[in-house]
Every structure is written in structure tokens, then in C-alpha cells.
Amino acid sequence: MRKTIRDWIRKLGPGLITGAADDDPSGIATYSQAGAQFGFLTLWTVVFTYPLMVGIQLVSARIGRVTGHGLASNIGRQFPRSVLYAIVGLLVVANTINIAADIAAMGDALHLVVGGPSHIYGVVFGIACLLLQVFLTYQRYVRYLKWLTLALLSYVALVLTIHIPWREVAAHSLRPHFAFTGEYLTVVVAVFGTTISPYLFFWQASHEVEDLNADPRAGALASEPAGAAGHLRRIKIDTYLGMAFSNIVAFCIILGTAATLNAAGITDIQTSAQAAEALRPLAGQFAFLLFSLGIIGTGLIAVPVLAGSAAYAVSETFEWKSGLDLKLLEAREFYAMIALATLGGVALDFSPINPIKALFWSAVINGVIAVPIMVILMLLADDPAVMGRFTVTRRLKALGWLATGVMTAAVAGMLSTW
């Protein structure tokens, strides 16, 4: 039994970490706002997006494992450079804003728990995330990130500490609610953009490549197809479980804030730390601590993923050496991009720009730019010139295009109300 559990844990890697990074402090803020503003009416979005999220992340992971190259590298080979520059540029901007918001939220959360200067805490968190990426080997770094995913269980525990009207929850989870107002559709697109985020596509594909490079016996499936069925099965298990973990946590955050904040008439939540503070008088000190510590734990996962995905994308665009297993001097440009994205996020917290106000809109922007990126991913995954005989299956192809169509419809609906 113990050996079976260990084998399952070993199979979990890029998919689990990608799913956990999806519930970053900025995501927590978005889910908290959805729950506080609209109560249980947005629970269906998390249930609905699960298969779509699985589909597009499976496509991303397969592209990385089959080709042995990340998404930016594959896009650069098949599309004009102007398309690649536009996508990577938007990714870097969105990720840097996200990092700023996440670091600010982590600092604020620690301030709520122990007092002290939140800005200084933010600087310490940012530098710690940077040093871990630079000086830890890939395998050890991934091992730490796997353990950090346990921090997300605090949101599952939170739901167990408060009263939940489960019959009402079940009804709203399975029956989509539509309100054609700008406020509601903007929140829905923000949830979609937080759940199905471009940086997750780049991260999971790049980490499949990292896993490939870490094993001297392994090769890209397009050139070394032996054992392909086992590799693709591992990717499938990893992605299904990682995305399930992510969406269960997101569901619990919306559910917890709906049952407490919305029920108490608190409907305007802008940050995850604000949600934690509002919970204290309503749900008690223990619920407050769970929520606050979860923000810090998820931030420690998400900030490296955000900075790393930007660094992978830029490095692949300009054909620089990249990889967390490389020494600092072997991949100077790659680590410089990680430092630039991380420290740029830290600096934004000290600038006149309010990254917290930009946070919700960065989720909306992610939803908007996800559409062309998803179209490109599906074209790559179905191209024999890219994937060889490992083009996506008919079922995965249908799921990927469905995810793309749903995101397109959500964005179009939101824009039509403005």
C-alpha cells in the first residue's frame, strides 16, 4: 500500500504544481470576489471549467513531451515572429503584474497574522522565491513545490469550519446561472481567466521538457517513440489530478466566502488579505488563520511559476539556454529574466501603480489573451509536422476546441456589455 502511494506521488509533477499555482493569491482574490459579490451563483464556473482546463493543459503538456521544446519555441517555428513577440510580451507584462499582486498579498497576510511591515515581508518573500529558483537543482526544487501544495488544503479545511447549506450549493454547482450584466460577466471571465491562464500553458510544457532533460535515457517522443504510451498515461494522470486539486480548492474559496462574506452583506472584496480580514469576525480566528496561511503557501508556489514561465518563454523566443538544472553562469539570460520578473513585481509594490487594483483586471486580460494562444496551441497539437504521429486524439481535440470556444464566447459576452 505504501509503495503504491509512493508510486502515485512520483507520477505527480508538472500537472500538480501547475494546478496548485493556479490558486495563487491573485486567484484567491478573484474567487473571493466572485463568492462575496454573487454568493453561490458562480460555483458552477469552477465545475464547468474543470474538463476544459484538463483538455488545454493536456495539449500543452503533450506538445512539450512530444517535441522536446516549450511552447514559445514551437510557436516561433510555425508562426511569424510578430505573433510570437506579441504573445510573449503580453505574457511577461501580465505575469509581472500578477507577481506584484501575489507578493503584496503574501506580505499583507503575514502582517495580519503577526503584525509588522507588510512591504518588508513582501521583499523577503520575493527574494526568497528568487534564490530558491537560482540555487536549487530542478529535482529538489520540484520536491519542495510538491510539499507546498499541501498549503492549499487549508481552504478545504476552512469549509469544514463553517455552516454550509449543501442542498443549495449542489443546485448552484450543477445549474449554470447567467446574468447578462457587465459586472457578472466580468467576474465570470475573470474566473475563467484565472482558471485557464496562459502562464500555466507555458509552465507545464516547459516542465515536461525539464523532466525530459533531467533523464539522460529519455528523449522527445517525436524522435524516440519507445514507451510513449506510458509517458502519455503519466501526463494524463498528473494533469487530471492536478487540475482536480486546483478546482476543488477554487470551489472551496468561492463557497467559503459566499457562505460568510456574502451572507453577511460584505460584497466588495478586492484582495485576498481583505477577504481573510473580513472572515475573522464572521468565521472565527481559526478560519482567519487558515485563510491567511493559505495565501502565503500558495504565493510561495505561484511566484516562482509566474517568473519561471515568463523566463522560459523569453529564453525560447531568443534561443537562450534555459532550465532550472543549469548553473547560474550556464543560463545567465534565463535566470536574469526570472530575477527581472520577480524583482519587477517587488518594485511595483513600491511604485505609484496600485498592483492590487490591476490584479482583477490582469485576470480579465489573461482571459482575453488566452483565446489566441489556445487557438495556436490547438493548431500546433494537430499538426503532424510538429507532433509527428502523436497529434492529439479526436476526443482531446474536441475538448481543446470546446475550451477555446467557451473562452471566446465568455470574452465576447463581456465585451458586448461594455
PyMOL commands that set and color helices and strands:
alter all, ss='L'
color gray80, all
select helices_A, chain A and resi 2-11+14-22+25-67+71-78+81-114+118-135+138-160+166-174+182-195+198-214+228-262+272-283+285-317+332-348+355-381+384-387+394-416
alter helices_A, ss='H'
color red, helices_A
deselect
rebuild
show_as cartoon
